[in-house]
Amino acid sequence: MKYVGQADYQHQSMPRVGVLLTNLGTPEAPTAKALRPYLKQFLWDPRVVEVPRPIWWLILNGIILNTRPKRSAEAYSAVWNERGSPLLAHLEDQVAGVAERLHSRFGDRFIVRGAMRYGAPAIADVLSDMFHEGMQKLVVLPLYPQYGGPTTGSTYDEVSNDLVRRRWLPSLRFISSYHDDPRYIGAVADSIRAHWQAHGRAEQLVLSYHGMPKRYLTEGDPYHCQCHKTSRLIGEALGVTEAEMLTTFQSRFGREEWLQPYTDETLQLLPNEGVTSVQIVCPGFSADCLETIEEIDMENRDTFLIAGGTRYEYIPCLNAQPSHLDALTDLIADELGGWLNAKSDPENSAALARKLGATR
């Protein structure tokens, strides 16, 4: 193997702590042309689709990539705004907010950046920039509250794929989940309370999470259990009874069974059961994106109203709300134990290194 990153470590650099916030990804534009490479990268990840590669290659390249980009482009066109991709815009705001808080609390020792697992800005590109800026320690926070192999696990894979090629490696801390962190739970509960204060309460509170094949649960993925724990803690914080809230799962595809109950089928059935007003929130998403804006706030709204519902309200994700940024900053601060106490004299280190023959 040829290692890369000759400038990864420089003796004269002031050691800095890198903070990398990541999310799933986004195409560069809401067009079929832009969707094809994005979907190819996303759907080829073995963490996302656990099908034998030869079979899946034929399905992906022979069918899906010839049909799905156009349909997905139409959906993305419905959510694209003046800043482009909503998910990327929210990530930029979250990075700026966390950076401001870290610098205020600990000083200018941080390099805070955002990256996408699929699409741009790519994790490998962002890590390269962070190394060039003097990063010697790294905290990675995937913005998925609940751990899932196709999300958090895949992010770890991508970070590792980059680091394994580097001659010098930083100290690394990776936050795999924060589904039961009291600060995160409190931020979600506060956002729901604020909505209730402004609009009143509906008959049913629905907490919808991204779906996953049921097989992943039976094979050991903790995602399903962590989603239910998040729901329970939010309910306890709000003082909501089990009868007043539901946990559901959205965004399934393919033929195999996914985690149930399904969000769309639940919303279709509720009016027949006498529930005609619902409020829905997505505690598994740190930022609004295609799956919350187009699927939950548009498609599922129509599903519920056509089925006989009369009131449907989507409570937005936390995005860059101050309480959310505070919670994320606290999570990162928890991982810094001992890192900020180390003293450094880069000029002296560089001089001593040069005496020993170092060129950087």
C-alpha positions as CSV (number, residue, x, y, z in Angstrom):
1,M,0.0,0.0,0.0
2,K,1.2,3.5,-0.8
3,Y,0.4,5.8,2.1
4,V,-0.9,9.3,1.4
5,G,-0.8,12.6,3.2
6,Q,2.9,13.7,3.4
7,A,1.6,16.9,5.1
8,D,-0.6,15.1,7.6
9,Y,1.8,15.8,10.5
10,Q,4.0,18.9,10.7
11,H,6.2,19.5,13.7
12,Q,5.8,23.2,13.6
13,S,2.0,23.2,13.7
14,M,0.0,24.0,16.7
15,P,-1.9,20.9,17.6
16,R,-5.6,21.4,16.9
17,V,-8.7,19.3,17.6
18,G,-10.8,18.4,14.6
19,V,-14.6,18.0,15.0
20,L,-16.3,16.4,12.0
21,L,-20.1,16.5,11.9
22,T,-21.6,14.2,9.2
23,N,-24.9,13.4,7.7
24,L,-26.2,11.1,5.0
25,G,-25.8,13.0,1.8
26,T,-27.4,14.9,-1.0
27,P,-27.1,15.2,-4.8
28,E,-25.5,18.3,-6.2
29,A,-28.7,19.3,-8.0
30,P,-32.4,18.1,-8.2
31,T,-31.8,16.5,-11.6
32,A,-31.8,12.9,-12.9
33,K,-28.2,13.5,-14.1
34,A,-27.0,14.5,-10.6
35,L,-29.1,11.8,-8.9
36,R,-27.6,8.9,-10.8
37,P,-24.0,9.0,-9.3
38,Y,-25.4,9.9,-5.9
39,L,-27.8,7.0,-5.9
40,K,-25.1,4.7,-7.3
41,Q,-22.7,5.6,-4.4
42,F,-25.4,5.3,-1.8
43,L,-27.1,2.1,-3.0
44,W,-23.8,0.3,-3.7
45,D,-22.7,0.6,0.0
46,P,-23.0,-3.0,1.4
47,R,-24.1,-1.5,4.7
48,V,-27.1,0.0,3.0
49,V,-28.1,-3.0,0.9
50,E,-27.0,-6.4,2.1
51,V,-27.4,-8.4,-1.0
52,P,-24.7,-10.5,-2.7
53,R,-22.7,-8.1,-4.9
54,P,-23.0,-9.8,-8.3
55,I,-26.8,-10.0,-8.0
56,W,-27.1,-6.5,-6.6
57,W,-24.8,-5.1,-9.4
58,L,-27.2,-6.4,-12.0
59,I,-30.3,-5.1,-10.2
60,L,-28.8,-1.7,-9.4
61,N,-27.2,-1.0,-12.8
62,G,-29.8,-2.8,-14.9
63,I,-33.0,-1.5,-13.3
64,I,-32.7,0.9,-10.4
65,L,-30.3,3.4,-11.9
66,N,-32.3,3.5,-15.1
67,T,-35.6,4.3,-13.4
68,R,-35.2,5.8,-10.0
69,P,-33.0,8.9,-10.7
70,K,-35.9,10.6,-12.6
71,R,-38.4,9.9,-9.8
72,S,-36.0,11.0,-7.1
73,A,-35.2,14.2,-9.0
74,E,-38.9,15.1,-9.0
75,A,-39.0,14.6,-5.2
76,Y,-35.8,16.7,-4.7
77,S,-37.2,19.4,-6.9
78,A,-40.1,19.8,-4.5
79,V,-37.8,20.5,-1.5
80,W,-34.9,22.4,-3.1
81,N,-34.7,26.0,-1.9
82,E,-32.7,29.1,-2.5
83,R,-29.7,27.6,-0.6
84,G,-30.0,24.3,-2.6
85,S,-30.2,21.1,-0.6
86,P,-32.0,21.6,2.7
87,L,-29.9,18.9,4.4
88,L,-26.7,20.6,3.3
89,A,-27.9,24.0,4.4
90,H,-28.8,22.7,7.8
91,L,-25.5,21.0,8.1
92,E,-23.7,24.2,7.3
93,D,-25.7,26.0,10.0
94,Q,-25.1,23.3,12.5
95,V,-21.3,23.4,11.9
96,A,-21.3,27.2,12.3
97,G,-23.3,27.0,15.5
98,V,-21.2,24.3,17.1
99,A,-17.9,26.0,16.0
100,E,-19.1,29.2,17.7
101,R,-19.9,27.4,20.9
102,L,-16.7,25.4,21.1
103,H,-14.6,28.5,20.4
104,S,-16.5,30.5,23.0
105,R,-16.0,27.8,25.7
106,F,-12.5,26.5,24.9
107,G,-10.8,29.0,22.7
108,D,-9.6,28.8,19.1
109,R,-8.2,25.3,19.1
110,F,-10.9,23.6,17.0
111,I,-11.3,22.9,13.3
112,V,-15.1,22.2,12.9
113,R,-16.2,20.9,9.6
114,G,-19.2,19.1,8.0
115,A,-19.2,16.3,5.5
116,M,-21.7,13.9,3.8
117,R,-21.3,10.2,3.7
118,Y,-22.5,10.2,0.1
119,G,-22.1,13.1,-2.4
120,A,-20.3,16.3,-1.4
121,P,-18.6,17.5,0.6
122,A,-17.1,14.0,0.9
123,I,-15.6,12.8,4.1
124,A,-12.2,12.0,2.6
125,D,-11.9,15.5,1.1
126,V,-12.9,17.2,4.3
127,L,-10.5,15.1,6.4
128,S,-7.7,16.0,4.0
129,D,-8.4,19.7,4.5
130,M,-8.5,19.3,8.3
131,F,-5.1,17.5,8.3
132,H,-3.6,20.4,6.3
133,E,-5.0,22.8,8.9
134,G,-3.1,21.1,11.7
135,M,-5.5,18.6,13.1
136,Q,-3.9,16.1,15.4
137,K,-7.0,14.8,17.3
138,L,-10.4,14.0,15.8
139,V,-13.9,13.7,17.2
140,V,-16.5,12.4,14.7
141,L,-20.2,13.0,15.4
142,P,-22.5,11.4,12.9
143,L,-25.8,13.3,13.2
144,Y,-27.9,10.2,13.6
145,P,-29.2,10.0,17.2
146,Q,-29.8,6.3,17.0
147,Y,-27.1,3.9,15.9
148,G,-27.7,2.1,12.6
149,G,-25.4,0.0,10.6
150,P,-26.5,1.7,7.3
151,T,-25.9,5.2,8.8
152,T,-23.5,5.4,11.7
153,G,-21.7,2.1,10.9
154,S,-21.2,3.2,7.3
155,T,-19.8,6.6,8.4
156,Y,-17.3,4.8,10.6
157,D,-16.3,2.6,7.6
158,E,-15.7,5.7,5.4
159,V,-13.6,7.5,8.1
160,S,-11.6,4.3,8.5
161,N,-11.2,3.9,4.8
162,D,-9.6,7.3,4.7
163,L,-7.4,6.9,7.7
164,V,-6.1,3.4,6.7
165,R,-4.3,5.1,3.8
166,R,-2.5,7.7,5.9
167,R,1.0,7.4,7.2
168,W,0.2,9.3,10.4
169,L,-3.0,8.9,12.3
170,P,-4.7,11.3,14.8
171,S,-6.2,10.3,18.1
172,L,-9.7,9.4,17.3
173,R,-13.0,9.5,19.2
174,F,-16.3,8.4,17.5
175,I,-19.7,9.1,18.9
176,S,-21.8,6.2,17.9
177,S,-25.2,7.3,19.2
178,Y,-26.9,9.8,21.5
179,H,-30.4,8.4,21.4
180,D,-30.9,8.6,25.2
181,D,-28.8,11.7,26.0
182,P,-30.9,13.9,28.3
183,R,-29.8,17.1,26.5
184,Y,-31.0,15.7,23.1
185,I,-34.2,14.3,24.6
186,G,-34.8,17.7,26.3
187,A,-34.3,19.6,23.0
188,V,-36.8,17.4,21.2
189,A,-39.4,17.6,24.0
190,D,-39.0,21.4,24.1
191,S,-39.6,21.7,20.4
192,I,-42.8,19.7,20.8
193,R,-43.9,21.8,23.7
194,A,-43.3,25.0,21.8
195,H,-45.5,23.7,19.0
196,W,-48.2,22.8,21.4
197,Q,-48.1,26.3,23.0
198,A,-48.4,27.8,19.5
199,H,-51.0,25.5,18.0
200,G,-52.5,23.4,20.8
201,R,-52.4,19.6,21.0
202,A,-53.7,17.0,18.5
203,E,-55.3,13.7,19.5
204,Q,-52.3,11.7,18.6
205,L,-48.5,12.3,18.7
206,V,-46.7,10.2,16.1
207,L,-42.9,9.7,16.3
208,S,-41.7,8.5,13.0
209,Y,-38.2,7.1,12.4
210,H,-36.4,6.0,9.2
211,G,-37.2,2.4,8.4
212,M,-34.8,-0.6,8.2
213,P,-35.2,-4.2,7.2
214,K,-36.5,-6.2,10.1
215,R,-33.7,-8.7,9.4
216,Y,-31.1,-6.2,10.6
217,L,-32.8,-6.2,14.1
218,T,-32.8,-10.0,14.3
219,E,-29.1,-10.0,13.3
220,G,-28.1,-7.6,16.1
221,D,-28.5,-4.0,15.0
222,P,-29.7,-1.9,18.0
223,Y,-31.5,0.7,15.9
224,H,-35.0,-0.5,16.6
225,C,-34.5,-0.7,20.4
226,Q,-32.8,2.7,20.5
227,C,-35.7,4.3,18.6
228,H,-38.2,3.0,21.1
229,K,-36.1,4.2,24.0
230,T,-35.9,7.6,22.5
231,S,-39.7,7.6,22.1
232,R,-40.2,6.5,25.7
233,L,-37.9,9.2,27.1
234,I,-39.6,11.9,25.0
235,G,-43.0,10.7,26.2
236,E,-41.8,10.8,29.8
237,A,-40.4,14.3,29.4
238,L,-43.7,15.5,28.0
239,G,-45.9,13.6,30.4
240,V,-47.6,11.8,27.5
241,T,-49.2,8.4,28.1
242,E,-48.5,5.4,25.8
243,A,-52.0,5.7,24.4
244,E,-51.4,9.3,23.3
245,M,-48.3,8.6,21.2
246,L,-47.2,6.1,18.5
247,T,-43.8,5.0,17.2
248,T,-43.7,4.2,13.5
249,F,-41.1,3.7,10.7
250,Q,-41.0,5.3,7.3
251,S,-39.1,5.1,4.0
252,R,-39.1,1.4,3.2
253,F,-38.4,-0.1,-0.2
254,G,-38.0,-3.5,-1.7
255,R,-40.0,-6.7,-1.0
256,E,-38.7,-7.8,2.4
257,E,-40.4,-6.9,5.7
258,W,-39.2,-3.8,7.4
259,L,-39.6,-2.5,10.9
260,Q,-43.3,-1.9,11.8
261,P,-45.7,-0.3,12.2
262,Y,-45.2,1.6,8.9
263,T,-45.8,5.3,9.1
264,D,-47.9,5.6,5.9
265,E,-50.2,2.6,6.7
266,T,-50.6,3.9,10.3
267,L,-51.7,7.3,9.1
268,Q,-54.1,5.7,6.7
269,L,-55.8,3.6,9.4
270,L,-56.0,6.2,12.2
271,P,-59.1,8.1,10.9
272,N,-61.0,4.8,10.7
273,E,-60.1,4.3,14.4
274,G,-61.6,7.7,15.3
275,V,-58.3,9.7,15.3
276,T,-58.7,12.7,13.0
277,S,-56.0,15.0,14.3
278,V,-52.3,14.1,14.5
279,Q,-49.0,15.8,15.1
280,I,-45.9,14.1,13.7
281,V,-42.2,14.5,14.6
282,C,-39.1,12.7,13.4
283,P,-36.7,12.2,16.4
284,G,-34.3,10.1,14.3
285,F,-33.4,13.0,12.0
286,S,-31.2,15.8,13.2
287,A,-32.2,18.0,10.2
288,D,-35.0,18.3,7.8
289,C,-34.3,16.6,4.4
290,L,-36.1,14.8,1.6
291,E,-37.5,12.2,3.9
292,T,-39.1,14.6,6.3
293,I,-40.1,17.5,4.0
294,E,-41.4,15.6,1.0
295,E,-42.3,12.2,2.5
296,I,-43.7,13.2,5.9
297,D,-44.9,16.8,5.4
298,M,-46.2,16.3,1.9
299,E,-47.0,12.6,1.0
300,N,-48.1,11.4,4.4
301,R,-50.2,14.6,4.9
302,D,-52.1,13.7,1.8
303,T,-52.4,10.1,2.9
304,F,-53.9,11.1,6.3
305,L,-56.3,13.7,4.9
306,I,-57.6,11.5,2.1
307,A,-58.2,8.8,4.6
308,G,-60.5,11.1,6.5
309,G,-58.2,13.0,8.8
310,T,-59.0,16.7,9.4
311,R,-55.8,18.1,11.1
312,Y,-52.2,17.1,10.2
313,E,-49.2,19.0,11.6
314,Y,-45.6,18.3,11.0
315,I,-43.2,19.5,13.8
316,P,-39.9,20.3,12.1
317,C,-36.6,18.7,13.1
318,L,-34.3,20.5,15.5
319,N,-32.0,21.7,12.7
320,A,-30.0,24.6,14.0
321,Q,-32.2,25.5,17.0
322,P,-30.0,26.8,19.8
323,S,-31.0,24.0,22.2
324,H,-30.0,21.5,19.6
325,L,-26.6,23.2,19.0
326,D,-26.1,23.3,22.8
327,A,-26.8,19.6,23.1
328,L,-24.4,18.7,20.2
329,T,-21.7,20.9,21.6
330,D,-22.1,19.2,25.0
331,L,-21.8,15.8,23.4
332,I,-18.6,16.8,21.8
333,A,-17.2,18.4,25.0
334,D,-17.8,15.2,26.8
335,E,-15.4,13.5,24.4
336,L,-12.6,16.0,25.0
337,G,-11.4,14.7,28.4
338,G,-7.7,15.3,28.7
339,W,-7.2,16.5,25.2
340,L,-7.3,20.2,26.0
341,N,-4.8,19.9,28.9
342,A,-1.9,18.9,26.8
343,K,0.8,21.6,26.4
344,S,2.6,22.2,23.2
345,D,5.6,24.2,22.0
346,P,5.5,23.7,18.2
347,E,8.5,25.9,17.5
348,N,10.8,24.0,19.8
349,S,9.4,20.7,18.5
350,A,10.1,21.7,15.0
351,A,13.7,22.8,15.8
352,L,14.4,19.5,17.6
353,A,12.8,17.5,14.7
354,R,15.0,19.3,12.2
355,K,18.1,18.3,14.1
356,L,17.0,14.7,13.8
357,G,16.6,15.0,10.1
358,A,12.8,15.8,9.8
359,T,11.8,17.9,6.8
360,R,8.4,19.0,8.1
